[in-house]
Amino acid sequence: MAKLKILEFPDPRLRTKATPVVAVDDELRKLIGDMLETMYAAPGIGLAATQVDVHQRLLVTDVSVDRDDPHVLINPEILEKDGVIATDEGCLSVPGYYEEVERSEHIKVRFLDREGVEVELESRGLLAVCIQHEIDHLDGKLFVDYLSEAKRTRIRKKLEKERRQQAVV
């Protein structure tokens, strides 16, 4: 397995809409392993393929305390959602920034697992929020898009300044 480079806002590749996965094969399973390793190392609780510059509808997540309950969702599709929950969200592509975002508290999602078997999963709370956040990435949307234009611009400028300073060092 290999740790992958995570794209950071405002990289335009993060706005690419992912295409459906056509084959669940060994190559895809290797990517899944690499994405899980990257997510755990970051450390994060979710990672979409778009964030590692692979524009296929694939995401991984693990919201467990012990980091031992990974979920792999290939071609995820939200079938139902209800309720509202507001949580402080962060993002591996927007490092160091957390803002309150409202999402559905409960979702039902259909996807293929790492073996290519169709699965339906109902989730609530943090897992539901994480899956919605990662599906947004697959649609070219970031959590900062839920914020005001002023907040989004401030975050973008701070991240760009940090990158310029790192490039000098």
N, C-alpha and C positions, 0 to 999 in steps of 0.2 A: 504494500500500500504506500501511497505517497500523499504528503500534505500539499494541497493545492493553493494557488494564490487567489485571495478573495478580492474582487473588484470593490472599489470604494466610490461612494457618491462624491462628485456628480458624474462619474464615468458614464458616457452615453450608452455603453453596452448594457447597463443595468435597465435600460428602457426597452430592450428587445423583448418582443412577445415570443415565448417559447412555443415550439411545435411539439405535437404529440410524439411520444416514444413509439417506434414501430416494431421493435424487437427487444424482448427481454432475454438477453444472452450474456455470455461470459464477459464481454466488453462492458456492458452496462453494469453488471455486478461488480466489476473492478472499479468503475466510476463510483458506485454506491459505497464501496469500502473506502475509497479515497475521500469521498465527501464526509463520511462519518468520522474518519480520522481528523480531517480538517476542522469539522464542527467541534469535536471534543477538545482539540488542541487550542482553539481560538481564545477562550472557551465560549461556546454558545449552546443554545438549545434547539436551533433549527438552521437549516441551510438549504437554499434552493439552487438547482444547477445553474441558473442564470448568474448567480453570484460568483461562480467559478468559471464564467465565460463559456458555459455549455448551454445552448439554448434549446433544451428539451424539457418536457414537462415531468420533472423529477424533483422530489424534495425528501429530505431526511429530518427527523426531529427526535429529541429525547429530553423530556421534561422531568424525568425521574431524579430524585435526590442522589441516588447512587450511580447515575449515568449508566444504567444497565437495562434500559427498556427502549431501544431504538425503534422508531417507526420509519418505514420506507414507503413512500406514496408515489406511484408511477401513474401519470395521466389522471391526477386527482380532479374530482368534480364534486362541488358542494350540491347536495340534493335538497337539504332542508337547513334552515337556520332560524333561530328565534332568541328572544331575550337580548339584553344589552349589558355589556360589562366594560368598564373603563379601567385600563391598566397602563402602567408606565411601560412603554415599549422601548427597546433598544434594537440595534441591528448590527450585525458584523460588517455590513457595508457602510455603516454610519458610526464608526467607532467612537465611544465615549459620550454619546448623546442619548438621552432618555426623555421621552415626552409622553403625556397621557393621550391615549387613542381609544376610541370607542369601537367595539366590534360586537358581533353576536356572541352570546354567552354559551349557546348550545349549537352544534352543527352535526349534520349527518353527511358523510363524505363517501364517495365510491372511488376506488382506485385499483390498480394492480399492485400486488406485493412483489418482492424481489424474485419470486418464482414465476411471475406472470399470471397468478391466480387473482380473479376479481374478488374484492373484499368491500364490505360496507362497514363503516365505523361510526359510531356515535360518540361524541366527546363534548365535554363541558370544561369551562374554566381555562386554565393555562394551556392545555393541549389544543383546545378549540381555537384559542387566540393565536397560538403558534402556527397551526395549520393555515389559518386565514392569512396571516402575515406572509408565510412562504408562498402560498398560492398567488398573493399579490405580486411577489417577485416574478413568478412565471408569466404574469400578465403585464410586466414592465412597470409595476407600480411600487413605490417605496413608502414606508411609514411616514416619512416627512411630507408626503403628498396630502396627508390628513391635517397638516399644520397650516398656520397662516403663511402667506407669502413672505412676510417679514421674518418669521422664525426660520423658514426654510432657507432664505437668503443668508441669514446670519450664520446658520450651521454650515452652509456651503462655503462661505468666505473663511470661516475659522478652519475648516478642514483643508482648504486650499493653502492657507497661510502655513499650517502645520507641515504640509507636504513640501512647500518651498523651503522651510527651515530645515527639514530633514535632509533635503537634497544638498544643502550647503555643507552639512556636517560630514 
